[in-house]
Amino acid sequence: MEPSSSEAAAAQTLPAEAGLHARVLEHLGTDICGGELAPGSVLNIDELVDRYAVSRSVVREVLRVLASIGFIEARRRVGVMIRPASAWNVFDPQVIRWRLASAGRMAQLRSITELRTAVEPHAALLAAHRIGHDEASDLVGLAAKMWAAGKAGDEERFLHLDIEFHRRVLLASGNEMFVRLQELVAEVLTGRHKHHLMPHHPHEQALQMHADVAQAIQRRDGERARQAMVQLMEQAFDEMKSLWEQTDMADISTDGGPTTTR
């Protein structure tokens, strides 16, 4: 798979500066996503050099990466200006990671969950018609490993297997556009885990749904595979919905409003 625009630009940074580049990029990217650097704000290269104690070349490379994903633009007589979220490359995995680490975490979870709900069921349907015999057997085996890891409470292993499961379904769809979404799915699953937005023990219903998807694909039952993935996505969406509602109520409470549950 070709690297994203931000990854490609970062790869050109000199090894000795890579750590500094990553630190500054992560800090600025998260601040922009979180609103600490608001649209219309102007970045001054000399100020960034002083703030982060790095060279101008590191700052310029960071700004080049941010420009490549639509975060900033250089304006004559103004300087380097922060662009609104509508200009961002929201499909860049790095942008997703920053948004999940920012105050806008719930909005990012909502949008990706809605995207997955639209795409992954059809990917499962296509996979049932296009997957190879060995790959289908491996997918069923993967679902079984997820069940074991989930029951054992092995969160790290379950996360790895969950990412791999969805990656293989997207890959088996045979649709190159769907395949490119695997990085987005990996980022959101990793982000949910990192920010403690997933249950410590996966619900047995979710474990069964993964098994249902895999078995339907193996049986070449496209419609059943689609329906099973719809159910899996709806279950994930319901988990996220409860988090969104909790966040909304926390905001109301902070503002001095009512705190009763909806």
Backbone as CSV, one residue per row, in Angstrom:
resi,resn,N_x,N_y,N_z,CA_x,CA_y,CA_z,C_x,C_y,C_z
1,MET,0.840,-1.190,0.000,0.000,0.000,0.000,0.876,1.241,0.000
2,GLU,0.503,2.242,-0.772,1.275,3.469,-0.824,1.115,4.226,0.475
3,PRO,2.179,4.908,0.958,2.078,5.663,2.194,1.184,6.872,2.011
4,SER,0.602,7.365,3.118,-0.213,8.572,3.048,0.696,9.755,2.775
5,SER,0.071,10.894,2.423,0.860,12.078,2.098,1.721,12.513,3.266
6,SER,1.172,12.447,4.480,1.953,12.870,5.639,3.084,11.900,5.920
7,GLU,2.859,10.614,5.732,3.902,9.613,5.961,5.024,9.763,4.948
8,ALA,4.663,10.023,3.692,5.661,10.165,2.641,6.564,11.360,2.910
9,ALA,5.951,12.455,3.355,6.747,13.638,3.639,7.654,13.419,4.842
10,ALA,7.116,12.765,5.858,7.916,12.521,7.059,9.089,11.603,6.781
11,ALA,8.929,10.694,5.834,9.973,9.724,5.528,11.219,10.387,4.951
12,GLN,11.053,11.617,4.435,12.185,12.308,3.822,13.033,13.062,4.861
13,THR,12.585,13.111,6.103,13.315,13.812,7.143,14.602,13.069,7.480
14,LEU,15.689,13.806,7.734,16.957,13.186,8.081,16.805,12.390,9.372
15,PRO,17.466,11.213,9.467,17.330,10.357,10.654,17.594,11.093,11.963
16,ALA,18.615,11.953,11.983,18.977,12.658,13.210,17.880,13.608,13.670
17,GLU,17.027,14.032,12.739,15.975,14.989,13.074,14.610,14.333,13.198
18,ALA,14.546,13.030,12.915,13.248,12.360,12.864,12.486,12.466,14.178
19,GLY,13.190,12.281,15.314,12.517,12.353,16.601,11.961,13.732,16.888
20,LEU,12.749,14.755,16.588,12.296,16.125,16.798,11.121,16.441,15.879
21,HIS,11.240,16.009,14.626,10.180,16.236,13.651,8.872,15.618,14.132
22,ALA,8.933,14.363,14.595,7.729,13.660,15.043,7.106,14.350,16.249
23,ARG,7.951,14.817,17.170,7.433,15.470,18.377,6.699,16.760,18.050
24,VAL,7.304,17.588,17.213,6.685,18.860,16.856,5.421,18.628,16.025
25,LEU,5.504,17.695,15.094,4.352,17.394,14.245,3.174,16.905,15.078
26,GLU,3.452,16.000,16.010,2.391,15.450,16.863,1.755,16.552,17.708
27,HIS,2.578,17.418,18.240,2.074,18.483,19.108,1.212,19.466,18.327
28,LEU,1.709,19.932,17.182,0.949,20.889,16.390,-0.317,20.255,15.810
29,GLY,-0.192,19.020,15.330,-1.350,18.348,14.757,-2.459,18.173,15.766
30,THR,-2.111,17.760,16.980,-3.111,17.572,18.032,-3.719,18.900,18.454
31,ASP,-2.899,19.943,18.534,-3.405,21.267,18.913,-4.379,21.806,17.868
32,ILE,-4.081,21.573,16.606,-4.984,22.040,15.546,-6.299,21.273,15.606
33,CYS,-6.213,19.958,15.758,-7.425,19.134,15.817,-8.262,19.455,17.045
34,GLY,-7.595,19.793,18.145,-8.314,20.081,19.379,-8.814,21.503,19.494
35,GLY,-8.441,22.362,18.530,-8.923,23.734,18.552,-8.049,24.693,19.326
36,GLU,-6.970,24.185,19.933,-6.057,25.097,20.631,-5.428,26.087,19.645
37,LEU,-5.231,25.638,18.420,-4.811,26.528,17.333,-6.011,26.641,16.403
38,ALA,-6.735,27.713,16.510,-8.006,27.865,15.807,-7.817,28.256,14.346
39,PRO,-8.794,27.947,13.501,-8.731,28.366,12.095,-8.530,29.881,12.002
40,GLY,-7.630,30.270,11.118,-7.313,31.688,10.972,-6.107,32.117,11.777
41,SER,-5.689,31.286,12.742,-4.483,31.603,13.501,-3.264,31.556,12.594
42,VAL,-2.263,32.344,12.915,-1.052,32.416,12.103,0.117,31.822,12.888
43,LEU,0.850,30.925,12.225,2.035,30.318,12.821,3.273,31.077,12.377
44,ASN,4.113,31.397,13.335,5.359,32.103,13.048,6.518,31.121,13.172
45,ILE,7.287,30.966,12.117,8.371,29.983,12.101,9.381,30.242,13.218
46,ASP,9.775,31.489,13.404,10.761,31.799,14.445,10.217,31.455,15.832
47,GLU,8.933,31.721,16.056,8.344,31.392,17.355,8.313,29.880,17.577
48,LEU,8.035,29.125,16.507,8.013,27.673,16.626,9.410,27.119,16.896
49,VAL,10.412,27.719,16.267,11.799,27.312,16.498,12.155,27.489,17.970
50,ASP,11.776,28.636,18.543,12.079,28.912,19.943,11.260,28.020,20.881
51,ARG,9.977,27.843,20.556,9.094,27.082,21.443,9.524,25.631,21.565
52,TYR,9.909,25.040,20.448,10.238,23.615,20.459,11.742,23.340,20.484
53,ALA,12.540,24.396,20.448,14.003,24.257,20.488,14.499,23.326,19.386
54,VAL,14.063,23.605,18.166,14.468,22.818,17.005,14.955,23.769,15.912
55,SER,15.521,23.192,14.873,16.041,24.006,13.777,14.913,24.478,12.867
56,ARG,15.217,25.462,12.057,14.234,25.952,11.092,13.905,24.866,10.068
57,SER,14.876,24.021,9.755,14.619,22.972,8.779,13.589,21.974,9.309
58,VAL,13.639,21.672,10.608,12.649,20.773,11.204,11.269,21.422,11.148
59,VAL,11.190,22.689,11.505,9.907,23.391,11.481,9.350,23.455,10.061
60,ARG,10.209,23.752,9.107,9.727,23.832,7.713,9.204,22.483,7.232
61,GLU,9.874,21.395,7.612,9.415,20.069,7.205,8.080,19.732,7.866
62,VAL,7.932,20.102,9.129,6.658,19.879,9.826,5.542,20.660,9.126
63,LEU,5.808,21.886,8.782,4.807,22.706,8.113,4.461,22.137,6.734
64,ARG,5.443,21.537,6.086,5.174,20.928,4.774,4.223,19.745,4.917
65,VAL,4.410,18.959,5.977,3.506,17.836,6.221,2.103,18.349,6.532
66,LEU,2.020,19.354,7.398,0.715,19.907,7.757,0.006,20.499,6.537
67,ALA,0.777,21.110,5.646,0.178,21.660,4.425,-0.333,20.544,3.522
68,SER,0.378,19.416,3.480,-0.001,18.312,2.593,-1.324,17.670,2.994
69,ILE,-1.727,17.818,4.257,-3.004,17.244,4.692,-4.053,18.326,4.943
70,GLY,-3.768,19.536,4.447,-4.775,20.589,4.458,-4.917,21.353,5.754
71,PHE,-3.959,21.221,6.675,-4.070,21.895,7.966,-3.680,23.371,7.897
72,ILE,-2.752,23.704,7.016,-2.253,25.077,6.935,-2.091,25.487,5.480
73,GLU,-1.981,26.777,5.277,-1.637,27.311,3.961,-0.852,28.599,4.142
74,ALA,0.069,28.842,3.208,0.868,30.064,3.250,0.146,31.153,2.475
75,ARG,-0.057,32.295,3.115,-0.733,33.414,2.470,0.201,34.612,2.398
76,ARG,0.221,35.197,1.256,1.093,36.344,1.034,0.734,37.475,1.990
77,ARG,1.754,38.053,2.583,1.657,39.154,3.548,1.000,38.747,4.871
78,VAL,0.600,37.510,4.989,-0.031,37.050,6.231,0.864,36.047,6.942
79,GLY,1.309,35.028,6.203,2.136,33.984,6.773,1.456,32.633,6.687
80,VAL,1.817,31.768,7.592,1.275,30.409,7.605,0.010,30.395,8.462
81,MET,-1.130,30.144,7.815,-2.419,30.245,8.489,-3.073,28.883,8.671
82,ILE,-3.703,28.677,9.831,-4.447,27.452,10.112,-5.729,27.438,9.276
83,ARG,-5.984,26.323,8.609,-7.182,26.192,7.778,-8.313,25.527,8.578
84,PRO,-9.562,25.747,8.157,-10.694,25.120,8.856,-10.735,23.617,8.625
85,ALA,-11.464,22.908,9.471,-11.542,21.450,9.386,-12.079,20.969,8.045
86,SER,-12.872,21.787,7.387,-13.439,21.401,6.090,-12.367,21.217,5.027
87,ALA,-11.166,21.746,5.268,-10.072,21.631,4.296,-9.155,20.453,4.582
88,TRP,-9.324,19.790,5.726,-8.411,18.714,6.117,-8.628,17.443,5.300
89,ASN,-7.555,16.668,5.157,-7.667,15.333,4.570,-8.057,14.391,5.704
90,VAL,-9.362,14.268,5.935,-9.851,13.518,7.089,-9.653,12.012,6.935
91,PHE,-9.225,11.557,5.745,-8.954,10.135,5.549,-7.503,9.777,5.865
92,ASP,-6.678,10.765,6.161,-5.293,10.486,6.515,-5.258,9.851,7.906
93,PRO,-4.649,8.666,8.055,-4.631,7.994,9.362,-4.047,8.859,10.478
94,GLN,-3.077,9.693,10.133,-2.477,10.546,11.155,-3.474,11.582,11.662
95,VAL,-4.305,12.109,10.759,-5.332,13.068,11.153,-6.333,12.393,12.089
96,ILE,-6.714,11.171,11.766,-7.642,10.424,12.617,-7.047,10.230,14.007
97,ARG,-5.768,9.883,14.060,-5.107,9.672,15.348,-5.105,10.953,16.175
98,TRP,-4.815,12.076,15.546,-4.802,13.348,16.261,-6.201,13.724,16.744
99,ARG,-7.187,13.508,15.898,-8.558,13.855,16.287,-9.016,12.987,17.464
100,LEU,-8.606,11.732,17.485,-8.963,10.851,18.591,-8.255,11.253,19.887
101,ALA,-7.120,11.927,19.745,-6.368,12.367,20.924,-6.793,13.757,21.390
102,SER,-7.719,14.375,20.680,-8.118,15.749,20.974,-9.479,15.795,21.653
103,ALA,-9.922,17.007,21.934,-11.241,17.198,22.542,-12.364,16.828,21.570
104,GLY,-12.032,16.723,20.281,-13.035,16.348,19.286,-13.146,14.851,19.072
105,ARG,-12.710,14.070,20.066,-12.658,12.612,19.955,-14.007,11.998,19.603
106,MET,-15.065,12.432,20.253,-16.368,11.815,20.032,-16.898,12.077,18.627
107,ALA,-16.643,13.267,18.113,-17.074,13.580,16.747,-16.344,12.691,15.742
108,GLN,-15.064,12.424,15.999,-14.299,11.547,15.113,-14.817,10.117,15.189
109,LEU,-15.094,9.640,16.378,-15.637,8.300,16.536,-16.983,8.170,15.826
110,ARG,-17.798,9.195,15.945,-19.106,9.169,15.306,-18.972,9.066,13.786
111,SER,-18.141,9.906,13.195,-18.032,9.944,11.737,-17.445,8.657,11.171
112,ILE,-16.429,8.094,11.833,-15.836,6.854,11.322,-16.781,5.677,11.533
113,THR,-17.497,5.666,12.643,-18.447,4.579,12.864,-19.546,4.622,11.815
114,GLU,-19.985,5.811,11.453,-20.993,5.942,10.391,-20.430,5.479,9.050
115,LEU,-19.167,5.811,8.779,-18.535,5.361,7.537,-18.426,3.847,7.505
116,ARG,-17.983,3.262,8.603,-17.845,1.802,8.657,-19.196,1.119,8.475
117,THR,-20.234,1.692,9.063,-21.568,1.115,8.943,-22.042,1.109,7.494
118,ALA,-21.603,2.101,6.731,-21.998,2.179,5.322,-21.190,1.238,4.439
119,VAL,-19.913,1.026,4.783,-18.997,0.317,3.887,-18.793,-1.159,4.231
120,GLU,-18.535,-1.464,5.478,-18.101,-2.822,5.829,-19.141,-3.915,5.558
121,PRO,-20.447,-3.661,5.721,-21.398,-4.716,5.359,-21.323,-5.105,3.881
122,HIS,-21.151,-4.113,3.009,-21.051,-4.437,1.578,-19.721,-5.112,1.278
123,ALA,-18.680,-4.737,2.010,-17.390,-5.403,1.842,-17.507,-6.876,2.208
124,ALA,-18.278,-7.180,3.253,-18.474,-8.573,3.652,-19.236,-9.344,2.577
125,LEU,-20.238,-8.703,1.987,-20.997,-9.342,0.908,-20.088,-9.676,-0.274
126,LEU,-19.262,-8.715,-0.671,-18.336,-8.948,-1.784,-17.319,-10.024,-1.433
127,ALA,-16.849,-10.006,-0.183,-15.855,-10.990,0.244,-16.395,-12.407,0.110
128,ALA,-17.675,-12.593,0.398,-18.278,-13.923,0.312,-18.221,-14.479,-1.106
129,HIS,-18.206,-13.608,-2.095,-18.175,-14.042,-3.482,-16.765,-14.088,-4.064
130,ARG,-15.824,-13.413,-3.426,-14.509,-13.247,-4.027,-13.360,-13.867,-3.236
131,ILE,-13.587,-14.221,-1.999,-12.494,-14.716,-1.164,-12.067,-16.114,-1.602
132,GLY,-10.772,-16.424,-1.430,-10.265,-17.760,-1.725,-10.585,-18.725,-0.594
133,HIS,-10.516,-20.007,-0.892,-10.866,-21.025,0.098,-9.975,-20.932,1.334
134,ASP,-8.667,-20.840,1.139,-7.739,-20.784,2.272,-7.942,-19.512,3.089
135,GLU,-8.163,-18.397,2.384,-8.365,-17.135,3.086,-9.636,-17.171,3.921
136,ALA,-10.683,-17.839,3.393,-11.940,-17.952,4.145,-11.743,-18.784,5.403
137,SER,-10.990,-19.863,5.279,-10.715,-20.707,6.448,-9.906,-19.942,7.492
138,ASP,-8.951,-19.152,7.013,-8.141,-18.350,7.936,-9.008,-17.330,8.678
139,LEU,-9.999,-16.764,7.985,-10.877,-15.767,8.596,-11.710,-16.402,9.718
140,VAL,-12.199,-17.613,9.480,-12.953,-18.334,10.510,-12.037,-18.616,11.709
141,GLY,-10.800,-19.027,11.430,-9.844,-19.276,12.501,-9.530,-18.016,13.288
142,LEU,-9.466,-16.897,12.585,-9.190,-15.616,13.232,-10.328,-15.240,14.185
143,ALA,-11.565,-15.482,13.741,-12.716,-15.193,14.610,-12.667,-16.050,15.872
144,ALA,-12.214,-17.296,15.737,-12.098,-18.185,16.895,-11.025,-17.672,17.861
145,LYS,-9.922,-17.175,17.322,-8.866,-16.617,18.167,-9.358,-15.360,18.891
146,MET,-10.190,-14.563,18.195,-10.761,-13.375,18.832,-11.637,-13.786,20.009
147,TRP,-12.406,-14.846,19.818,-13.283,-15.334,20.885,-12.448,-15.721,22.104
148,ALA,-11.378,-16.451,21.866,-10.525,-16.897,22.973,-9.877,-15.713,23.687
149,ALA,-9.367,-14.754,22.918,-8.720,-13.586,23.521,-9.720,-12.739,24.287
150,GLY,-10.926,-12.597,23.725,-11.961,-11.818,24.398,-12.377,-12.450,25.705
151,LYS,-12.569,-13.747,25.696,-12.976,-14.449,26.908,-11.877,-14.402,27.969
152,ALA,-10.625,-14.407,27.522,-9.494,-14.379,28.462,-9.199,-12.968,28.969
153,GLY,-9.835,-11.970,28.371,-9.575,-10.594,28.775,-8.226,-10.076,28.319
154,ASP,-7.670,-10.683,27.266,-6.381,-10.251,26.725,-6.636,-9.118,25.745
155,GLU,-6.666,-7.888,26.255,-7.065,-6.734,25.452,-6.110,-6.465,24.292
156,GLU,-4.816,-6.566,24.548,-3.840,-6.271,23.500,-3.972,-7.260,22.341
157,ARG,-4.088,-8.535,22.664,-4.226,-9.547,21.608,-5.559,-9.401,20.885
158,PHE,-6.607,-9.122,21.640,-7.910,-8.955,21.009,-7.880,-7.777,20.031
159,LEU,-7.251,-6.676,20.435,-7.158,-5.515,19.554,-6.442,-5.880,18.258
160,HIS,-5.299,-6.559,18.377,-4.534,-6.970,17.195,-5.378,-7.851,16.279
161,LEU,-6.087,-8.816,16.856,-6.906,-9.732,16.064,-8.106,-9.018,15.441
162,ASP,-8.691,-8.089,16.180,-9.844,-7.335,15.681,-9.455,-6.505,14.461
163,ILE,-8.327,-5.819,14.554,-7.825,-5.031,13.421,-7.578,-5.938,12.217
164,GLU,-6.946,-7.079,12.472,-6.632,-8.004,11.388,-7.904,-8.578,10.763
165,PHE,-8.904,-8.861,11.568,-10.166,-9.406,11.051,-10.798,-8.444,10.049
166,HIS,-10.926,-7.195,10.443,-11.576,-6.216,9.562,-10.698,-5.904,8.353
167,ARG,-9.391,-5.943,8.546,-8.493,-5.737,7.411,-8.696,-6.826,6.364
168,ARG,-8.821,-8.064,6.813,-8.969,-9.176,5.871,-10.308,-9.142,5.146
169,VAL,-11.354,-8.722,5.839,-12.657,-8.614,5.170,-12.596,-7.545,4.080
170,LEU,-12.025,-6.399,4.399,-11.897,-5.336,3.403,-11.028,-5.791,2.238
171,LEU,-9.934,-6.489,2.537,-9.044,-6.983,1.494,-9.755,-8.013,0.615
172,ALA,-10.513,-8.901,1.240,-11.197,-9.962,0.494,-12.329,-9.419,-0.370
173,SER,-12.768,-8.185,-0.096,-13.832,-7.603,-0.919,-13.391,-7.442,-2.364
174,GLY,-12.073,-7.334,-2.580,-11.557,-7.160,-3.932,-11.752,-5.761,-4.478
175,ASN,-12.233,-4.855,-3.641,-12.458,-3.468,-4.062,-11.328,-2.607,-3.520
176,GLU,-10.521,-2.051,-4.418,-9.331,-1.325,-3.985,-9.671,-0.085,-3.165
177,MET,-10.870,0.484,-3.372,-11.275,1.638,-2.573,-11.575,1.214,-1.132
178,PHE,-12.248,0.087,-0.990,-12.532,-0.423,0.350,-11.243,-0.793,1.074
179,VAL,-10.314,-1.396,0.344,-9.061,-1.836,0.955,-8.322,-0.664,1.599
180,ARG,-8.380,0.499,0.968,-7.666,1.657,1.511,-8.239,2.130,2.846
181,LEU,-9.434,1.680,3.186,-10.046,2.084,4.445,-9.509,1.304,5.642
182,GLN,-8.679,0.288,5.373,-8.209,-0.538,6.482,-7.396,0.268,7.484
183,GLU,-6.650,1.263,7.019,-5.853,2.079,7.938,-6.756,2.909,8.848
184,LEU,-7.884,3.387,8.302,-8.813,4.164,9.112,-9.421,3.298,10.208
185,VAL,-9.806,2.082,9.822,-10.395,1.165,10.799,-9.379,0.836,11.877
186,ALA,-8.132,0.592,11.482,-7.082,0.281,12.461,-6.875,1.443,13.429
187,GLU,-6.882,2.659,12.916,-6.670,3.823,13.779,-7.805,4.002,14.774
188,VAL,-9.052,3.817,14.319,-10.164,4.044,15.237,-10.239,2.932,16.288
189,LEU,-9.938,1.700,15.912,-9.934,0.621,16.893,-8.804,0.810,17.905
190,THR,-7.634,1.216,17.400,-6.504,1.485,18.291,-6.811,2.656,19.206
191,GLY,-7.431,3.703,18.643,-7.775,4.881,19.437,-8.781,4.575,20.519
192,ARG,-9.783,3.762,20.201,-10.770,3.377,21.215,-10.094,2.621,22.365
193,HIS,-9.144,1.780,22.004,-8.423,1.021,23.026,-7.527,1.951,23.851
194,LYS,-6.787,2.794,23.187,-5.833,3.678,23.856,-6.523,4.629,24.825
195,HIS,-7.697,5.130,24.415,-8.397,6.120,25.232,-9.492,5.498,26.099
196,HIS,-9.403,4.165,26.279,-10.303,3.439,27.187,-11.775,3.618,26.804
197,LEU,-12.049,3.463,25.534,-13.407,3.606,25.025,-13.967,2.274,24.527
198,MET,-13.370,1.191,24.991,-13.856,-0.145,24.663,-14.023,-0.928,25.959
199,PRO,-14.977,-1.872,26.004,-15.143,-2.679,27.217,-13.917,-3.561,27.464
200,HIS,-13.584,-3.792,28.734,-12.426,-4.624,29.063,-12.602,-6.045,28.530
201,HIS,-13.834,-6.519,28.589,-14.154,-7.835,28.038,-15.196,-7.630,26.944
202,PRO,-14.864,-7.937,25.685,-15.832,-7.760,24.597,-17.126,-8.510,24.898
203,HIS,-18.247,-7.896,24.533,-19.529,-8.546,24.736,-19.577,-9.851,23.942
204,GLU,-20.147,-10.872,24.552,-20.239,-12.171,23.876,-20.996,-12.048,22.559
205,GLN,-21.956,-11.126,22.540,-22.719,-10.919,21.313,-21.802,-10.453,20.180
206,ALA,-20.869,-9.545,20.496,-19.939,-9.051,19.479,-19.014,-10.163,19.000
207,LEU,-18.568,-11.012,19.922,-17.705,-12.129,19.545,-18.449,-13.074,18.600
208,GLN,-19.728,-13.326,18.907,-20.522,-14.211,18.061,-20.738,-13.598,16.684
209,MET,-20.914,-12.286,16.637,-21.143,-11.608,15.356,-19.927,-11.724,14.442
210,HIS,-18.736,-11.607,15.015,-17.535,-11.789,14.200,-17.500,-13.206,13.624
211,ALA,-17.839,-14.171,14.461,-17.871,-15.560,13.994,-18.929,-15.737,12.907
212,ASP,-20.078,-15.095,13.064,-21.150,-15.195,12.069,-20.715,-14.629,10.720
213,VAL,-20.021,-13.487,10.764,-19.514,-12.877,9.522,-18.564,-13.832,8.823
214,ALA,-17.611,-14.361,9.580,-16.595,-15.246,8.994,-17.219,-16.508,8.416
215,GLN,-18.153,-17.109,9.149,-18.764,-18.351,8.682,-19.632,-18.129,7.443
216,ALA,-20.341,-17.004,7.404,-21.164,-16.703,6.235,-20.289,-16.475,5.006
217,ILE,-19.160,-15.804,5.193,-18.227,-15.590,4.084,-17.679,-16.927,3.605
218,GLN,-17.316,-17.776,4.542,-16.790,-19.091,4.162,-17.832,-19.911,3.394
219,ARG,-19.111,-19.772,3.748,-20.177,-20.512,3.071,-20.609,-19.852,1.761
220,ARG,-19.987,-18.714,1.430,-20.321,-17.969,0.212,-21.734,-17.396,0.263
221,ASP,-22.220,-17.159,1.464,-23.554,-16.593,1.651,-23.406,-15.084,1.816
222,GLY,-23.387,-14.379,0.698,-23.125,-12.949,0.714,-24.136,-12.145,1.510
223,GLU,-25.425,-12.471,1.350,-26.449,-11.705,2.052,-26.371,-11.925,3.557
224,ARG,-26.104,-13.147,3.966,-25.957,-13.415,5.399,-24.715,-12.721,5.957
225,ALA,-23.643,-12.711,5.176,-22.425,-12.023,5.613,-22.695,-10.524,5.778
226,ARG,-23.453,-9.976,4.844,-23.787,-8.550,4.926,-24.632,-8.262,6.165
227,GLN,-25.634,-9.074,6.393,-26.510,-8.870,7.537,-25.752,-9.002,8.854
228,ALA,-24.862,-9.984,8.923,-24.083,-10.183,10.152,-23.171,-8.988,10.414
229,MET,-22.578,-8.444,9.346,-21.715,-7.277,9.519,-22.537,-6.044,9.885
230,VAL,-23.746,-5.922,9.340,-24.631,-4.825,9.737,-24.892,-4.888,11.243
231,GLN,-25.196,-6.077,11.736,-25.449,-6.250,13.161,-24.222,-5.901,13.991
232,LEU,-23.046,-6.283,13.501,-21.803,-5.977,14.207,-21.563,-4.470,14.250
233,MET,-21.799,-3.794,13.128,-21.618,-2.350,13.076,-22.643,-1.634,13.951
234,GLU,-23.871,-2.129,13.960,-24.904,-1.515,14.803,-24.550,-1.658,16.275
235,GLN,-23.974,-2.806,16.625,-23.562,-3.008,18.011,-22.449,-2.030,18.391
236,ALA,-21.483,-1.840,17.477,-20.406,-0.872,17.713,-20.975,0.541,17.804
237,PHE,-21.961,0.823,16.941,-22.576,2.145,16.930,-23.307,2.404,18.242
238,ASP,-23.986,1.380,18.768,-24.688,1.536,20.042,-23.709,1.813,21.178
239,GLU,-22.541,1.141,21.148,-21.515,1.401,22.159,-21.062,2.856,22.090
240,MET,-20.843,3.328,20.873,-20.416,4.703,20.696,-21.507,5.696,21.088
241,LYS,-22.756,5.340,20.783,-23.872,6.235,21.098,-23.954,6.500,22.586
242,SER,-23.739,5.454,23.393,-23.770,5.642,24.840,-22.657,6.583,25.292
243,LEU,-21.510,6.502,24.626,-20.408,7.406,24.965,-20.732,8.842,24.571
244,TRP,-21.354,9.012,23.393,-21.724,10.356,22.950,-22.716,10.978,23.927
245,GLU,-23.686,10.165,24.380,-24.689,10.684,25.296,-24.063,11.061,26.624
246,GLN,-23.100,10.241,27.098,-22.410,10.570,28.336,-21.643,11.874,28.194
247,THR,-21.017,12.063,27.025,-20.261,13.290,26.779,-21.187,14.490,26.743
248,ASP,-22.336,14.339,26.079,-23.310,15.430,26.005,-23.788,15.818,27.399
249,MET,-24.059,14.809,28.249,-24.547,15.097,29.583,-23.462,15.753,30.442
250,ALA,-22.204,15.343,30.227,-21.098,15.962,30.968,-20.978,17.430,30.591
251,ASP,-21.169,17.722,29.294,-21.099,19.104,28.837,-22.217,19.934,29.465
252,ILE,-23.437,19.357,29.532,-24.564,20.072,30.113,-24.303,20.338,31.587
253,SER,-23.756,19.319,32.282,-23.462,19.459,33.706,-22.437,20.547,33.937
254,THR,-21.408,20.591,33.085,-20.357,21.607,33.209,-20.920,23.001,33.024
255,ASP,-21.902,23.119,32.136,-22.517,24.418,31.866,-23.536,24.813,32.925
256,GLY,-23.748,23.941,33.901,-24.704,24.264,34.949,-26.101,23.827,34.649
257,GLY,-26.297,23.056,33.593,-27.626,22.608,33.205,-28.004,21.344,33.926
258,PRO,-29.116,20.742,33.513,-29.590,19.524,34.162,-28.650,18.359,33.932
259,THR,-28.621,17.424,34.874,-27.725,16.272,34.764,-28.474,14.960,34.712
260,THR,-29.771,14.997,34.530,-30.526,13.752,34.426,-30.214,13.053,33.138
261,THR,-30.255,11.723,33.147,-29.957,10.955,31.944,-31.130,10.973,30.995
262,ARG,-30.747,10.886,29.670,-31.784,10.878,28.641,-32.242,9.477,28.389
